[in-house]
Amino acid sequence: MMMVDIDFFNDYYGHLQSDEALTKVAALLDGISEKYNAFATRWGGEEFVIIT
C-alpha cells in the first residue's frame, strides 16, 4: 500500500484550481495503478491510496 498526500492546494490556489489539480493527480495515479494491476482511490481530502 502506498499513500500520497498533496497538501496546501486549497490554501494557495483556491478551490477551483485545487479541484482541477486533484482530478489530474487522480488520473495519473489511476494510470499507474492500472499498469501495475493495483487499485487507486481518494482516501481523504487531499490523500490518495494505491493498494496492490
N, CA, C and O atoms as a Tripos MOL2 file, in Angstrom:
@<TRIPOS>MOLECULE
protein
  208   207    52     0     0
PROTEIN
NO_CHARGES

@<TRIPOS>ATOM
      1 N           0.8440   -1.1720    0.0000 N.3       1 MET1
      2 CA          0.0000    0.0000    0.0000 C.3       1 MET1
      3 C           0.8910    1.2370    0.0000 C.2       1 MET1
      4 O           1.9320    1.2780    0.6560 O.2       1 MET1
      5 N           0.4590    2.2270   -0.7420 N.am      2 MET2
      6 CA          1.1880    3.4880   -0.7970 C.3       2 MET2
      7 C           0.1940    4.6250   -0.6120 C.2       2 MET2
      8 O          -0.8790    4.6190   -1.2160 O.2       2 MET2
      9 N           0.5450    5.5960    0.2180 N.am      3 MET3
     10 CA         -0.3110    6.7560    0.4140 C.3       3 MET3
     11 C           0.3770    7.9890   -0.1750 C.2       3 MET3
     12 O           1.5760    8.1970    0.0100 O.2       3 MET3
     13 N          -0.4030    8.7930   -0.8820 N.am      4 VAL4
     14 CA          0.0860   10.0440   -1.4590 C.3       4 VAL4
     15 C          -0.7360   11.1630   -0.8460 C.2       4 VAL4
     16 O          -1.9640   11.1520   -0.9280 O.2       4 VAL4
     17 N          -0.0720   12.1220   -0.2370 N.am      5 ASP5
     18 CA         -0.7570   13.2530    0.3860 C.3       5 ASP5
     19 C          -0.2360   14.5390   -0.2410 C.2       5 ASP5
     20 O           0.9400   14.8770   -0.1010 O.2       5 ASP5
     21 N          -1.1070   15.2410   -0.9250 N.am      6 ILE6
     22 CA         -0.7140   16.5070   -1.5480 C.3       6 ILE6
     23 C          -1.4440   17.6270   -0.8040 C.2       6 ILE6
     24 O          -2.6640   17.7550   -0.9090 O.2       6 ILE6
     25 N          -0.7060   18.4200   -0.0650 N.am      7 ASP7
     26 CA         -1.2830   19.4280    0.8100 C.3       7 ASP7
     27 C          -1.2150   20.8320    0.2300 C.2       7 ASP7
     28 O          -0.4860   21.1100   -0.7220 O.2       7 ASP7
     29 N          -1.9930   21.6900    0.8340 N.am      8 PHE8
     30 CA         -1.9480   23.1390    0.6600 C.3       8 PHE8
     31 C          -2.4460   23.6530   -0.6820 C.2       8 PHE8
     32 O          -2.2270   24.8220   -0.9980 O.2       8 PHE8
     33 N          -3.1080   22.8250   -1.4820 N.am      9 PHE9
     34 CA         -3.6430   23.3160   -2.7530 C.3       9 PHE9
     35 C          -4.7330   24.3510   -2.5250 C.2       9 PHE9
     36 O          -4.7140   25.4150   -3.1430 O.2       9 PHE9
     37 N          -5.6820   24.0520   -1.6430 N.am     10 ASN10
     38 CA         -6.7810   24.9880   -1.4010 C.3      10 ASN10
     39 C          -6.2770   26.3120   -0.8350 C.2      10 ASN10
     40 O          -6.7460   27.3820   -1.2230 O.2      10 ASN10
     41 N          -5.3210   26.2310    0.0810 N.am     11 ASP11
     42 CA         -4.8040   27.4470    0.7060 C.3      11 ASP11
     43 C          -4.0930   28.3480   -0.2870 C.2      11 ASP11
     44 O          -4.1910   29.5720   -0.2030 O.2      11 ASP11
     45 N          -3.3870   27.7520   -1.2150 N.am     12 TYR12
     46 CA         -2.5580   28.5340   -2.1340 C.3      12 TYR12
     47 C          -3.2800   28.8900   -3.4340 C.2      12 TYR12
     48 O          -3.1870   30.0280   -3.8960 O.2      12 TYR12
     49 N          -3.9950   27.9370   -4.0280 N.am     13 TYR13
     50 CA         -4.5820   28.1390   -5.3540 C.3      13 TYR13
     51 C          -6.0860   28.4130   -5.3380 C.2      13 TYR13
     52 O          -6.6210   28.9290   -6.3190 O.2      13 TYR13
     53 N          -6.7680   28.0850   -4.2650 N.am     14 GLY14
     54 CA         -8.2180   28.2230   -4.2230 C.3      14 GLY14
     55 C          -8.8950   26.9310   -4.6310 C.2      14 GLY14
     56 O          -8.2540   26.0110   -5.1380 O.2      14 GLY14
     57 N         -10.1990   26.8710   -4.4050 N.am     15 HIS15
     58 CA        -10.9330   25.6190   -4.5820 C.3      15 HIS15
     59 C         -11.0250   25.1560   -6.0390 C.2      15 HIS15
     60 O         -10.8680   23.9650   -6.3040 O.2      15 HIS15
     61 N         -11.2680   26.0420   -6.9660 N.am     16 LEU16
     62 CA        -11.4340   25.6160   -8.3570 C.3      16 LEU16
     63 C         -10.1570   25.0120   -8.9300 C.2      16 LEU16
     64 O         -10.1940   23.9420   -9.5370 O.2      16 LEU16
     65 N          -9.0450   25.6820   -8.7430 N.am     17 GLN17
     66 CA         -7.7850   25.1490   -9.2560 C.3      17 GLN17
     67 C          -7.3370   23.9270   -8.4680 C.2      17 GLN17
     68 O          -6.7010   23.0310   -9.0240 O.2      17 GLN17
     69 N          -7.6610   23.8810   -7.1860 N.am     18 SER18
     70 CA         -7.3290   22.7010   -6.3860 C.3      18 SER18
     71 C          -8.0810   21.4820   -6.8780 C.2      18 SER18
     72 O          -7.5120   20.3940   -6.9660 O.2      18 SER18
     73 N          -9.3640   21.6530   -7.2030 N.am     19 ASP19
     74 CA        -10.1500   20.5380   -7.7320 C.3      19 ASP19
     75 C          -9.5710   20.0490   -9.0500 C.2      19 ASP19
     76 O          -9.5270   18.8440   -9.2990 O.2      19 ASP19
     77 N          -9.1320   20.9580   -9.8840 N.am     20 GLU20
     78 CA         -8.5200   20.5720  -11.1620 C.3      20 GLU20
     79 C          -7.2250   19.7980  -10.9290 C.2      20 GLU20
     80 O          -6.9640   18.7960  -11.5950 O.2      20 GLU20
     81 N          -6.4240   20.2650   -9.9880 N.am     21 ALA21
     82 CA         -5.1640   19.5700   -9.6750 C.3      21 ALA21
     83 C          -5.4480   18.1730   -9.1180 C.2      21 ALA21
     84 O          -4.7800   17.2110   -9.4950 O.2      21 ALA21
     85 N          -6.4250   18.0560   -8.2290 N.am     22 LEU22
     86 CA         -6.7640   16.7540   -7.6600 C.3      22 LEU22
     87 C          -7.2670   15.7960   -8.7370 C.2      22 LEU22
     88 O          -6.9730   14.6020   -8.6930 O.2      22 LEU22
     89 N          -8.0140   16.3100   -9.6940 N.am     23 THR23
     90 CA         -8.5050   15.4840  -10.7960 C.3      23 THR23
     91 C          -7.3400   14.9650  -11.6320 C.2      23 THR23
     92 O          -7.3360   13.8020  -12.0350 O.2      23 THR23
     93 N          -6.3620   15.8100  -11.8910 N.am     24 LYS24
     94 CA         -5.1970   15.4000  -12.6740 C.3      24 LYS24
     95 C          -4.3510   14.3770  -11.9200 C.2      24 LYS24
     96 O          -3.8690   13.4120  -12.5120 O.2      24 LYS24
     97 N          -4.1730   14.5840  -10.6310 N.am     25 VAL25
     98 CA         -3.4200   13.6200   -9.8230 C.3      25 VAL25
     99 C          -4.1510   12.2790   -9.7950 C.2      25 VAL25
    100 O          -3.5230   11.2260   -9.9130 O.2      25 VAL25
    101 N          -5.4700   12.3140   -9.6420 N.am     26 ALA26
    102 CA         -6.2610   11.0760   -9.6240 C.3      26 ALA26
    103 C          -6.1120   10.3160  -10.9370 C.2      26 ALA26
    104 O          -5.9650    9.0940  -10.9350 O.2      26 ALA26
    105 N          -6.1500   11.0340  -12.0580 N.am     27 ALA27
    106 CA         -5.9980   10.3770  -13.3620 C.3      27 ALA27
    107 C          -4.6080    9.7670  -13.5040 C.2      27 ALA27
    108 O          -4.4630    8.6620  -14.0250 O.2      27 ALA27
    109 N          -3.6010   10.4750  -13.0470 N.am     28 LEU28
    110 CA         -2.2340    9.9680  -13.1110 C.3      28 LEU28
    111 C          -2.0750    8.7060  -12.2600 C.2      28 LEU28
    112 O          -1.4920    7.7210  -12.7130 O.2      28 LEU28
    113 N          -2.5850    8.7340  -11.0420 N.am     29 LEU29
    114 CA         -2.4830    7.5720  -10.1650 C.3      29 LEU29
    115 C          -3.3030    6.3990  -10.6860 C.2      29 LEU29
    116 O          -2.9170    5.2430  -10.5130 O.2      29 LEU29
    117 N          -4.4300    6.6920  -11.3200 N.am     30 ASP30
    118 CA         -5.2450    5.6370  -11.9190 C.3      30 ASP30
    119 C          -4.4610    4.9260  -13.0290 C.2      30 ASP30
    120 O          -4.4830    3.6990  -13.1250 O.2      30 ASP30
    121 N          -3.7770    5.7020  -13.8570 N.am     31 GLY31
    122 CA         -2.9630    5.1140  -14.9230 C.3      31 GLY31
    123 C          -1.8350    4.2590  -14.3710 C.2      31 GLY31
    124 O          -1.5500    3.1820  -14.8940 O.2      31 GLY31
    125 N          -1.2000    4.7380  -13.3210 N.am     32 ILE32
    126 CA         -0.1120    3.9860  -12.6880 C.3      32 ILE32
    127 C          -0.6490    2.6920  -12.0810 C.2      32 ILE32
    128 O          -0.0400    1.6310  -12.2230 O.2      32 ILE32
    129 N          -1.7940    2.7880  -11.4050 N.am     33 SER33
    130 CA         -2.3410    1.5900  -10.7640 C.3      33 SER33
    131 C          -2.7620    0.5400  -11.7930 C.2      33 SER33
    132 O          -2.5970   -0.6570  -11.5570 O.2      33 SER33
    133 N          -3.2990    0.9750  -12.9190 N.am     34 GLU34
    134 CA         -3.6540    0.0190  -13.9770 C.3      34 GLU34
    135 C          -2.4230   -0.6970  -14.5090 C.2      34 GLU34
    136 O          -2.4570   -1.8990  -14.7710 O.2      34 GLU34
    137 N          -1.3480    0.0440  -14.6640 N.am     35 LYS35
    138 CA         -0.1030   -0.5400  -15.1830 C.3      35 LYS35
    139 C           0.4050   -1.6560  -14.2740 C.2      35 LYS35
    140 O           0.9540   -2.6480  -14.7550 O.2      35 LYS35
    141 N           0.2240   -1.4980  -12.9600 N.am     36 TYR36
    142 CA          0.7430   -2.4700  -12.0010 C.3      36 TYR36
    143 C          -0.3480   -3.3300  -11.3750 C.2      36 TYR36
    144 O          -0.1300   -3.9570  -10.3380 O.2      36 TYR36
    145 N          -1.5240   -3.3610  -12.0020 N.am     37 ASN37
    146 CA         -2.6400   -4.1840  -11.5400 C.3      37 ASN37
    147 C          -2.9670   -3.9080  -10.0780 C.2      37 ASN37
    148 O          -3.0860   -4.8270   -9.2680 O.2      37 ASN37
    149 N          -3.1090   -2.6360   -9.7610 N.am     38 ALA38
    150 CA         -3.4050   -2.1990   -8.3950 C.3      38 ALA38
    151 C          -4.7170   -1.4120   -8.3950 C.2      38 ALA38
    152 O          -5.3860   -1.3080   -9.4230 O.2      38 ALA38
    153 N          -5.0730   -0.8670   -7.2520 N.am     39 PHE39
    154 CA         -6.3020   -0.1020   -7.0940 C.3      39 PHE39
    155 C          -5.9670    1.2350   -6.4590 C.2      39 PHE39
    156 O          -5.3380    1.2780   -5.4010 O.2      39 PHE39
    157 N          -6.3800    2.3310   -7.0920 N.am     40 ALA40
    158 CA         -6.1400    3.6690   -6.5570 C.3      40 ALA40
    159 C          -7.4720    4.3000   -6.1740 C.2      40 ALA40
    160 O          -8.4700    4.1540   -6.8800 O.2      40 ALA40
    161 N          -7.4710    5.0030   -5.0480 N.am     41 THR41
    162 CA         -8.6790    5.6810   -4.6040 C.3      41 THR41
    163 C          -8.3190    6.9240   -3.7970 C.2      41 THR41
    164 O          -7.2290    7.0370   -3.2370 O.2      41 THR41
    165 N          -9.2550    7.8320   -3.7590 N.am     42 ARG42
    166 CA         -9.0730    9.0180   -2.9220 C.3      42 ARG42
    167 C          -9.4490    8.6320   -1.5070 C.2      42 ARG42
    168 O         -10.5430    8.1170   -1.2730 O.2      42 ARG42
    169 N          -8.5650    8.8710   -0.5700 N.am     43 TRP43
    170 CA         -8.7500    8.4300    0.7990 C.3      43 TRP43
    171 C          -9.3570    9.5340    1.6560 C.2      43 TRP43
    172 O         -10.2330    9.2800    2.4820 O.2      43 TRP43
    173 N          -8.8910   10.7380    1.4550 N.am     44 GLY44
    174 CA         -9.3870   11.8720    2.2320 C.3      44 GLY44
    175 C          -9.4200   13.1020    1.3420 C.2      44 GLY44
    176 O          -9.4500   12.9880    0.1170 O.2      44 GLY44
    177 N          -9.4160   14.2450    1.9390 N.am     45 GLY45
    178 CA         -9.4900   15.4820    1.1660 C.3      45 GLY45
    179 C          -8.4110   15.6030    0.1220 C.2      45 GLY45
    180 O          -8.7100   15.8410   -1.0480 O.2      45 GLY45
    181 N          -7.1590   15.4440    0.5150 N.am     46 GLU46
    182 CA         -6.0360   15.5720   -0.4140 C.3      46 GLU46
    183 C          -5.1240   14.3520   -0.3570 C.2      46 GLU46
    184 O          -3.9330   14.4440   -0.6510 O.2      46 GLU46
    185 N          -5.6860   13.2230    0.0180 N.am     47 GLU47
    186 CA         -4.9070   11.9990    0.1640 C.3      47 GLU47
    187 C          -5.4330   10.9260   -0.7900 C.2      47 GLU47
    188 O          -6.6360   10.7930   -1.0130 O.2      47 GLU47
    189 N          -4.4930   10.1740   -1.3360 N.am     48 PHE48
    190 CA         -4.8140    9.0590   -2.2280 C.3      48 PHE48
    191 C          -4.0880    7.8320   -1.7240 C.2      48 PHE48
    192 O          -3.0310    7.9340   -1.1030 O.2      48 PHE48
    193 N          -4.6670    6.6580   -1.9970 N.am     49 VAL49
    194 CA         -4.0670    5.3900   -1.6150 C.3      49 VAL49
    195 C          -4.0270    4.4940   -2.8350 C.2      49 VAL49
    196 O          -4.9860    4.4180   -3.6030 O.2      49 VAL49
    197 N          -2.8940    3.8120   -3.0010 N.am     50 ILE50
    198 CA         -2.7710    2.7840   -4.0230 C.3      50 ILE50
    199 C          -2.5460    1.4550   -3.2980 C.2      50 ILE50
    200 O          -1.6140    1.3080   -2.5080 O.2      50 ILE50
    201 N          -3.4200    0.4980   -3.5860 N.am     51 ILE51
    202 CA         -3.3400   -0.8160   -2.9280 C.3      51 ILE51
    203 C          -2.9800   -1.8490   -3.9950 C.2      51 ILE51
    204 O          -3.6210   -1.9380   -5.0420 O.2      51 ILE51
    205 N          -1.9380   -2.6260   -3.7010 N.am     52 THR52
    206 CA         -1.5100   -3.6480   -4.6460 C.3      52 THR52
    207 C          -1.9690   -5.0120   -4.1960 C.2      52 THR52
    208 O          -1.7010   -6.0070   -4.8700 O.2      52 THR52
@<TRIPOS>BOND
     1     1     2 1
     2     2     3 1
     3     3     4 2
     4     3     5 am
     5     5     6 1
     6     6     7 1
     7     7     8 2
     8     7     9 am
     9     9    10 1
    10    10    11 1
    11    11    12 2
    12    11    13 am
    13    13    14 1
    14    14    15 1
    15    15    16 2
    16    15    17 am
    17    17    18 1
    18    18    19 1
    19    19    20 2
    20    19    21 am
    21    21    22 1
    22    22    23 1
    23    23    24 2
    24    23    25 am
    25    25    26 1
    26    26    27 1
    27    27    28 2
    28    27    29 am
    29    29    30 1
    30    30    31 1
    31    31    32 2
    32    31    33 am
    33    33    34 1
    34    34    35 1
    35    35    36 2
    36    35    37 am
    37    37    38 1
    38    38    39 1
    39    39    40 2
    40    39    41 am
    41    41    42 1
    42    42    43 1
    43    43    44 2
    44    43    45 am
    45    45    46 1
    46    46    47 1
    47    47    48 2
    48    47    49 am
    49    49    50 1
    50    50    51 1
    51    51    52 2
    52    51    53 am
    53    53    54 1
    54    54    55 1
    55    55    56 2
    56    55    57 am
    57    57    58 1
    58    58    59 1
    59    59    60 2
    60    59    61 am
    61    61    62 1
    62    62    63 1
    63    63    64 2
    64    63    65 am
    65    65    66 1
    66    66    67 1
    67    67    68 2
    68    67    69 am
    69    69    70 1
    70    70    71 1
    71    71    72 2
    72    71    73 am
    73    73    74 1
    74    74    75 1
    75    75    76 2
    76    75    77 am
    77    77    78 1
    78    78    79 1
    79    79    80 2
    80    79    81 am
    81    81    82 1
    82    82    83 1
    83    83    84 2
    84    83    85 am
    85    85    86 1
    86    86    87 1
    87    87    88 2
    88    87    89 am
    89    89    90 1
    90    90    91 1
    91    91    92 2
    92    91    93 am
    93    93    94 1
    94    94    95 1
    95    95    96 2
    96    95    97 am
    97    97    98 1
    98    98    99 1
    99    99   100 2
   100    99   101 am
   101   101   102 1
   102   102   103 1
   103   103   104 2
   104   103   105 am
   105   105   106 1
   106   106   107 1
   107   107   108 2
   108   107   109 am
   109   109   110 1
   110   110   111 1
   111   111   112 2
   112   111   113 am
   113   113   114 1
   114   114   115 1
   115   115   116 2
   116   115   117 am
   117   117   118 1
   118   118   119 1
   119   119   120 2
   120   119   121 am
   121   121   122 1
   122   122   123 1
   123   123   124 2
   124   123   125 am
   125   125   126 1
   126   126   127 1
   127   127   128 2
   128   127   129 am
   129   129   130 1
   130   130   131 1
   131   131   132 2
   132   131   133 am
   133   133   134 1
   134   134   135 1
   135   135   136 2
   136   135   137 am
   137   137   138 1
   138   138   139 1
   139   139   140 2
   140   139   141 am
   141   141   142 1
   142   142   143 1
   143   143   144 2
   144   143   145 am
   145   145   146 1
   146   146   147 1
   147   147   148 2
   148   147   149 am
   149   149   150 1
   150   150   151 1
   151   151   152 2
   152   151   153 am
   153   153   154 1
   154   154   155 1
   155   155   156 2
   156   155   157 am
   157   157   158 1
   158   158   159 1
   159   159   160 2
   160   159   161 am
   161   161   162 1
   162   162   163 1
   163   163   164 2
   164   163   165 am
   165   165   166 1
   166   166   167 1
   167   167   168 2
   168   167   169 am
   169   169   170 1
   170   170   171 1
   171   171   172 2
   172   171   173 am
   173   173   174 1
   174   174   175 1
   175   175   176 2
   176   175   177 am
   177   177   178 1
   178   178   179 1
   179   179   180 2
   180   179   181 am
   181   181   182 1
   182   182   183 1
   183   183   184 2
   184   183   185 am
   185   185   186 1
   186   186   187 1
   187   187   188 2
   188   187   189 am
   189   189   190 1
   190   190   191 1
   191   191   192 2
   192   191   193 am
   193   193   194 1
   194   194   195 1
   195   195   196 2
   196   195   197 am
   197   197   198 1
   198   198   199 1
   199   199   200 2
   200   199   201 am
   201   201   202 1
   202   202   203 1
   203   203   204 2
   204   203   205 am
   205   205   206 1
   206   206   207 1
   207   207   208 2
@<TRIPOS>SUBSTRUCTURE
     1 MET1         2 RESIDUE 1 A MET
     2 MET2         6 RESIDUE 1 A MET
     3 MET3        10 RESIDUE 1 A MET
     4 VAL4        14 RESIDUE 1 A VAL
     5 ASP5        18 RESIDUE 1 A ASP
     6 ILE6        22 RESIDUE 1 A ILE
     7 ASP7        26 RESIDUE 1 A ASP
     8 PHE8        30 RESIDUE 1 A PHE
     9 PHE9        34 RESIDUE 1 A PHE
    10 ASN10       38 RESIDUE 1 A ASN
    11 ASP11       42 RESIDUE 1 A ASP
    12 TYR12       46 RESIDUE 1 A TYR
    13 TYR13       50 RESIDUE 1 A TYR
    14 GLY14       54 RESIDUE 1 A GLY
    15 HIS15       58 RESIDUE 1 A HIS
    16 LEU16       62 RESIDUE 1 A LEU
    17 GLN17       66 RESIDUE 1 A GLN
    18 SER18       70 RESIDUE 1 A SER
    19 ASP19       74 RESIDUE 1 A ASP
    20 GLU20       78 RESIDUE 1 A GLU
    21 ALA21       82 RESIDUE 1 A ALA
    22 LEU22       86 RESIDUE 1 A LEU
    23 THR23       90 RESIDUE 1 A THR
    24 LYS24       94 RESIDUE 1 A LYS
    25 VAL25       98 RESIDUE 1 A VAL
    26 ALA26      102 RESIDUE 1 A ALA
    27 ALA27      106 RESIDUE 1 A ALA
    28 LEU28      110 RESIDUE 1 A LEU
    29 LEU29      114 RESIDUE 1 A LEU
    30 ASP30      118 RESIDUE 1 A ASP
    31 GLY31      122 RESIDUE 1 A GLY
    32 ILE32      126 RESIDUE 1 A ILE
    33 SER33      130 RESIDUE 1 A SER
    34 GLU34      134 RESIDUE 1 A GLU
    35 LYS35      138 RESIDUE 1 A LYS
    36 TYR36      142 RESIDUE 1 A TYR
    37 ASN37      146 RESIDUE 1 A ASN
    38 ALA38      150 RESIDUE 1 A ALA
    39 PHE39      154 RESIDUE 1 A PHE
    40 ALA40      158 RESIDUE 1 A ALA
    41 THR41      162 RESIDUE 1 A THR
    42 ARG42      166 RESIDUE 1 A ARG
    43 TRP43      170 RESIDUE 1 A TRP
    44 GLY44      174 RESIDUE 1 A GLY
    45 GLY45      178 RESIDUE 1 A GLY
    46 GLU46      182 RESIDUE 1 A GLU
    47 GLU47      186 RESIDUE 1 A GLU
    48 PHE48      190 RESIDUE 1 A PHE
    49 VAL49      194 RESIDUE 1 A VAL
    50 ILE50      198 RESIDUE 1 A ILE
    51 ILE51      202 RESIDUE 1 A ILE
    52 THR52      206 RESIDUE 1 A THR
